[in-house]
Amino acid sequence: MKMTTKLMAGVATAAVALTAALPAMAADKWDMPMAYSASNFHSENGVTFAECVGAGTNGEIEITVHPGGSLFAGGDIKRAIQTGQVQIGERLMSGHANENAVFGFDSIPFLAPSFDDSAKLFAAAKPSMEKLLDEQNLVMLYAVPWPPQGLYFNKEVNSVADMAGLKFRSYNNATARLAELTNMLPVTIEAAEISQAFATGVAESMISSGATGYDRKVWESLSHFYEVDAWLPYNYVMVNKEVWGGTSDANKAAITACADEAQTRGIAASKAYTQFTMDGLAEGGMTVGPAGDALMSELRAIGETMTTEWLNDAGDDGKAIVDAFNASK
């Protein structure tokens, strides 16, 4: 009995020593492609989120952020996550409106032109969005709006007639339709290609936030930014559903907590970035200010047309989103 006890004690001691000598379990490595430049507040927020996940999971999940479309172009990110080429990533939500109109809920002109209204609209749309994404093998972790969208031109514009014939950078169905209704020529251009597109004359105008123009130094090619507050489009971070399903409950909780922090932090950054970037555009030499009354009146009429079209395309889900949003105001 004594010999057996000594033997068991020796085996236990050896096991402890062997365990201590083994290297820590390798981290589960996730790649996170993002479409916007490393200096953009969405990308910076993504990096902070990734660091939070690393700390919150005690290093069990390690996320590497790939900004600026360096791993996948913006239009390819969602498909890469769906198919498991990468585990996680960020994409402009309305970039999927060609798949289902509901994805374009955030780009209905003048429906929710402020941060407060945008938050209410997102809350109204979130259940439909989560259902759609679940059907596509995706789980949404967090979403952050861009600052209000304004119009950029290479000349002074006082009416819709002044826009006719301009090459207009589009990034979703709504921007392409806006170009058509204003007699501009839509050209699909990813965020990473904006500077080159304007420098080479491939595009002459766009609707976007002050953030995009500031990040891409568009004052080198464009002259005017008009504050029209058309809508606040969302970027969202999604994870492959199978990857998420294979993540431990403890790590899911840690990631969810980091995602909640990222959403809160991102919204605050978007608000702060709004005036900062408009000031930056002006310092770069652009004329920055509200659009004139005549132009706004014409744009609002176009917005009514686009709203009707979106409701027709989105069907019952779209009506439910708008009804819920209106009820929350």
KACORRA-V805691 format. One record per helix or strand of 3 or more residues. SS is the DSSP state (alpha for helix, beta for strand). FROM is the first residue (numbers start at 1). TO is the last residue. If there is no record, write none. Layout:
ss: [SS & SS]
from: [FROM & FROM]
to: [TO & TO]
//
This chain:
ss: [alpha & beta & alpha & beta & alpha & beta & alpha & alpha & alpha & beta & beta & alpha & beta & alpha & beta & alpha & beta & alpha & alpha & beta & beta & alpha & alpha & beta & alpha]
from: [2 & 28 & 41 & 61 & 74 & 88 & 93 & 101 & 115 & 138 & 150 & 160 & 167 & 173 & 185 & 191 & 205 & 210 & 218 & 224 & 234 & 241 & 249 & 287 & 293]
to: [21 & 33 & 56 & 66 & 82 & 92 & 96 & 107 & 135 & 145 & 153 & 163 & 170 & 181 & 188 & 199 & 208 & 215 & 220 & 227 & 240 & 245 & 283 & 290 & 328]
//
